[in-house]
């Protein structure tokens, strides 16, 4: 996902924001609402702590 990408939430065609791997399982994170990704706070392969803000959708 790139900053400034448009996303759609709460619809059958909701946007996938990212796929997170934890304990050998993949979890798909969907857009909570329509908007635009304004900030991306990680890079592919980064290890992140619980509670870390990964994306901002405005």
Protein Blocks (a to p, Z undefined) as FASTA:
>chain_A
ZZhiacdehifkbccfbdcdeehiacddddfbgcddfbdcbdehiacdehiafbdcZZ
